[in-house]
Amino acid sequence: MSNVAKLQLGFSPLTKKIQLAKMRDDGEGRRLRVGSDPGRDVTNEAAQLVWQLVMSEGGEIGWNLSDGSRMVLKAEKVGHAS
């Protein structure tokens, strides 16, 4: 494991935002921001990329979890927002 700081994506459950910032892994599966750079909110861009990935796979992707359950992510395009 390397704890070298590098530009990474991180998700904050408090703000519900995805940040691109200089971070390092803490060894327990979390990322910690380093330095005074506040990072950049890339939530919208990340969501669009994930949507494109799911749509390119037929509108659904899934992962089998270690406890035997399955996580499924679906995407669909709906009408225009008013």
N, CA, C and O of each residue as an XYZ file, in Angstrom:
328
protein
N       0.843     -1.188      0.000
C       0.000      0.000      0.000
C       0.882      1.243      0.000
O       1.889      1.296      0.705
N       0.517      2.199     -0.758
C       1.249      3.457     -0.837
C       0.381      4.575     -0.284
O      -0.797      4.687     -0.622
N       0.967      5.395      0.562
C       0.192      6.521      1.088
C       0.643      7.834      0.465
O       0.523      8.898      1.073
N       1.167      7.744     -0.764
C       1.600      8.920     -1.503
C       0.364      9.736     -1.895
O      -0.633      9.190     -2.366
N       0.450     11.039     -1.693
C      -0.659     11.914     -2.088
C      -0.673     12.054     -3.602
O       0.362     12.265     -4.233
N      -1.873     11.933     -4.174
C      -2.032     12.091     -5.608
C      -3.440     12.593     -5.885
O      -4.312     12.531     -5.019
N      -3.655     13.088     -7.089
C      -4.963     13.582     -7.481
C      -5.920     12.398     -7.572
O      -5.687     11.468     -8.343
N      -7.002     12.429     -6.782
C      -7.954     11.323     -6.723
C      -9.376     11.847     -6.608
O      -9.612     13.001     -6.250
N     -10.316     10.963     -6.923
C     -11.723     11.269     -6.697
C     -12.097     10.791     -5.300
O     -11.670      9.724     -4.860
N     -12.892     11.590     -4.617
C     -13.386     11.213     -3.304
C     -14.840     11.608     -3.176
O     -15.270     12.605     -3.756
N     -15.604     10.830     -2.416
C     -17.024     11.118     -2.204
C     -17.253     11.472     -0.750
O     -16.765     10.790      0.151
N     -17.998     12.542     -0.526
C     -18.358     12.947      0.829
C     -19.824     12.617      1.081
O     -20.701     13.190      0.434
N     -20.110     11.704      2.011
C     -21.507     11.407      2.317
C     -22.228     12.592      2.961
O     -23.456     12.669      2.909
N     -21.486     13.502      3.559
C     -22.113     14.667      4.191
C     -22.619     15.668      3.170
O     -23.746     16.153      3.276
N     -21.786     15.981      2.176
C     -22.176     16.976      1.169
C     -22.806     16.342     -0.067
O     -23.390     17.042     -0.895
N     -22.690     15.012     -0.195
C     -23.195     14.277     -1.365
C     -22.514     14.754     -2.643
O     -23.138     14.827     -3.702
N     -21.223     15.080     -2.530
C     -20.466     15.568     -3.683
C     -19.242     14.707     -3.930
O     -18.671     14.118     -3.012
N     -18.856     14.652     -5.198
C     -17.619     13.991     -5.595
C     -16.591     15.086     -5.830
O     -16.825     16.010     -6.609
N     -15.462     14.983     -5.161
C     -14.413     15.987     -5.253
C     -13.177     15.394     -5.931
O     -12.826     14.236     -5.704
N     -12.534     16.193     -6.753
C     -11.238     15.844     -7.314
C     -10.227     16.686     -6.560
O     -10.224     17.912     -6.671
N      -9.368     16.030     -5.791
C      -8.433     16.768     -4.945
C      -7.190     15.913     -4.703
O      -7.172     14.716     -4.987
N      -6.168     16.550     -4.178
C      -4.964     15.829     -3.805
C      -5.265     15.087     -2.506
O      -5.543     15.698     -1.473
N      -5.204     13.748     -2.580
C      -5.565     12.916     -1.439
C      -4.577     11.780     -1.291
O      -3.779     11.493     -2.183
N      -4.656     11.142     -0.134
C      -3.899      9.919      0.084
C      -4.813      8.900      0.740
O      -5.748      9.263      1.454
N      -4.543      7.627      0.496
C      -5.312      6.545      1.108
C      -4.856      6.376      2.548
O      -3.662      6.461      2.836
N      -5.805      6.136      3.463
C      -5.440      5.989      4.871
C      -5.193      4.543      5.278
O      -4.856      4.276      6.432
N      -5.358      3.596      4.338
C      -5.118      2.194      4.647
C      -6.356      1.467      5.150
O      -6.332      0.245      5.300
N      -7.420      2.182      5.409
C      -8.666      1.572      5.885
C      -9.797      1.785      4.877
O     -10.973      1.736      5.237
N      -9.435      2.020      3.614
C     -10.430      2.176      2.565
C     -10.977      3.584      2.425
O     -11.922      3.810      1.669
N     -10.400      4.525      3.139
C     -10.852      5.918      3.041
C      -9.752      6.749      2.415
O      -8.585      6.358      2.396
N     -10.148      7.905      1.903
C      -9.190      8.846      1.331
C      -9.225     10.126      2.141
O     -10.293     10.609      2.518
N      -8.055     10.666      2.402
C      -7.935     11.898      3.166
C      -7.336     12.976      2.289
O      -6.323     12.764      1.623
N      -7.976     14.143      2.297
C      -7.452     15.256      1.515
C      -6.192     15.783      2.203
O      -6.120     15.831      3.431
N      -5.217     16.172      1.410
C      -3.974     16.712      1.950
C      -3.771     18.129      1.418
O      -4.246     18.469      0.334
N      -3.079     18.929      2.169
C      -2.811     20.301      1.757
C      -4.008     21.202      1.953
O      -5.014     20.797      2.537
N      -3.900     22.420      1.467
C      -4.960     23.412      1.653
C      -5.835     23.588      0.416
O      -6.772     24.387      0.429
N      -5.542     22.855     -0.645
C      -6.352     22.936     -1.857
C      -7.743     22.381     -1.570
O      -7.863     21.236     -1.135
N      -8.808     23.171     -1.802
C     -10.155     22.690     -1.485
C     -10.665     21.628     -2.456
O     -11.706     21.020     -2.207
N      -9.964     21.399     -3.533
C     -10.434     20.422     -4.512
C     -11.457     21.052     -5.438
O     -11.782     22.234     -5.326
N     -11.953     20.244     -6.345
C     -12.931     20.738     -7.318
C     -14.125     19.803     -7.321
O     -13.965     18.584     -7.382
N     -15.325     20.370     -7.256
C     -16.551     19.586     -7.304
C     -16.745     19.069     -8.727
O     -16.943     19.854     -9.654
N     -16.688     17.756     -8.900
C     -16.861     17.140    -10.217
C     -18.074     16.200    -10.226
O     -18.152     15.280    -11.041
N     -19.017     16.446     -9.309
C     -20.174     15.567     -9.160
C     -20.930     15.406    -10.472
O     -21.225     14.283    -10.879
N     -21.245     16.505    -11.134
C     -22.028     16.437    -12.369
C     -21.275     15.686    -13.464
O     -21.850     14.838    -14.146
N     -19.995     15.994    -13.631
C     -19.203     15.324    -14.663
C     -19.092     13.825    -14.379
O     -19.211     13.009    -15.293
N     -18.863     13.462    -13.115
C     -18.740     12.051    -12.751
C     -20.054     11.312    -12.988
O     -20.053     10.188    -13.491
N     -21.168     11.937    -12.628
C     -22.479     11.311    -12.830
C     -22.737     11.069    -14.317
O     -23.267     10.023    -14.692
N     -22.367     12.026    -15.159
C     -22.563     11.857    -16.594
C     -21.704     10.723    -17.148
O     -22.157      9.964    -18.004
N     -20.472     10.604    -16.665
C     -19.605      9.516    -17.117
C     -20.157      8.162    -16.693
O     -20.149      7.217    -17.483
N     -20.637      8.057    -15.456
C     -21.216      6.794    -14.991
C     -22.451      6.457    -15.817
O     -22.643      5.303    -16.200
N     -23.290      7.452    -16.094
C     -24.482      7.219    -16.901
C     -24.089      6.687    -18.278
O     -24.700      5.741    -18.773
N     -23.064      7.295    -18.903
C     -22.609      6.839    -20.217
C     -22.089      5.404    -20.150
O     -22.347      4.611    -21.055
N     -21.366      5.069    -19.097
C     -20.863      3.707    -18.925
C     -22.012      2.713    -18.819
O     -22.011      1.682    -19.491
N     -22.988      3.021    -17.977
C     -24.122      2.105    -17.794
C     -24.909      1.969    -19.098
O     -25.273      0.858    -19.484
N     -25.173      3.076    -19.774
C     -25.918      3.013    -21.032
C     -25.161      2.209    -22.087
O     -25.781      1.502    -22.881
N     -23.834      2.306    -22.109
C     -23.054      1.545    -23.085
C     -23.103      0.043    -22.802
O     -22.798     -0.765    -23.680
N     -23.480     -0.328    -21.593
C     -23.612     -1.737    -21.216
C     -25.059     -2.213    -21.299
O     -25.399     -3.255    -20.739
N     -25.908     -1.468    -21.984
C     -27.292     -1.880    -22.159
C     -28.248     -1.317    -21.117
O     -29.396     -1.754    -21.037
N     -27.803     -0.370    -20.332
C     -28.687      0.280    -19.370
C     -28.624     -0.290    -17.967
O     -29.342      0.180    -17.085
N     -27.778     -1.297    -17.734
C     -27.690     -1.893    -16.399
C     -26.331     -2.540    -16.204
O     -25.843     -3.249    -17.084
N     -25.724     -2.299    -15.063
C     -24.503     -3.002    -14.676
C     -24.693     -3.476    -13.239
O     -25.471     -2.892    -12.485
N     -23.996     -4.515    -12.871
C     -24.158     -5.045    -11.531
C     -22.873     -5.636    -10.990
O     -21.963     -5.986    -11.742
N     -22.814     -5.742     -9.669
C     -21.671     -6.302     -8.969
C     -22.163     -7.325     -7.957
O     -23.141     -7.086     -7.248
N     -21.487     -8.458     -7.892
C     -21.764     -9.434     -6.848
C     -20.934     -9.056     -5.629
O     -19.723     -8.860     -5.737
N     -21.570     -8.955     -4.484
C     -20.890     -8.579     -3.252
C     -20.450     -9.817     -2.475
O     -20.958    -10.915     -2.698
N     -19.511     -9.628     -1.574
C     -18.946    -10.749     -0.825
C     -19.969    -11.447      0.067
O     -19.779    -12.613      0.413
N     -21.046    -10.765      0.445
C     -22.061    -11.392      1.301
C     -23.102    -12.170      0.496
O     -24.078    -12.662      1.062
N     -22.901    -12.285     -0.821
C     -23.815    -13.036     -1.667
C     -24.907    -12.193     -2.308
O     -25.630    -12.679     -3.178
N     -25.037    -10.944     -1.895
C     -26.044    -10.069     -2.492
C     -25.486     -9.447     -3.765
O     -24.311     -9.622     -4.090
N     -26.328     -8.729     -4.475
C     -25.926     -8.122     -5.748
C     -26.337     -6.651     -5.744
O     -27.438     -6.302     -5.318
N     -25.456     -5.816     -6.214
C     -25.728     -4.395     -6.349
C     -25.925     -4.122     -7.840
O     -25.102     -4.527     -8.661
N     -27.030     -3.427     -8.193
C     -27.356     -3.169     -9.593
C     -27.551     -1.672     -9.783
O     -28.213     -1.012     -8.982
N     -26.971     -1.150    -10.845
C     -27.114      0.250    -11.198
C     -27.762      0.303    -12.580
O     -27.262     -0.286    -13.539
N     -28.886      1.022    -12.664
C     -29.610      1.133    -13.924
C     -29.625      2.593    -14.362
O     -29.593      3.502    -13.532
N     -29.674      2.806    -15.666
C     -29.752      4.155    -16.223
C     -30.771      4.159    -17.340
O     -30.868      3.204    -18.111
N     -31.522      5.228    -17.421
C     -32.472      5.398    -18.515
C     -32.633      6.874    -18.801
O     -32.513      7.715    -17.910
N     -32.905      7.170    -20.045
C     -33.132      8.552    -20.455
C     -34.639      8.790    -20.420
O     -35.414      8.015    -20.981
N     -35.043      9.869    -19.758
C     -36.465     10.227    -19.665
C     -36.677     11.552    -20.359
O     -35.720     12.170    -20.824
N     -37.925     11.999    -20.436
C     -38.263     13.232    -21.145
C     -37.542     14.454    -20.623
O     -36.813     14.390    -19.633
N     -37.753     15.570    -21.303
C     -37.118     16.821    -20.962
C     -37.637     17.337    -19.623
O     -38.806     17.146    -19.288
N     -36.768     17.988    -18.866
C     -37.167     18.635    -17.618
C     -37.920     19.917    -17.956
O     -37.570     20.615    -18.908
N     -38.931     20.219    -17.194
C     -39.721     21.437    -17.446
C     -39.206     22.594    -16.661
O     -39.751     23.694    -16.752
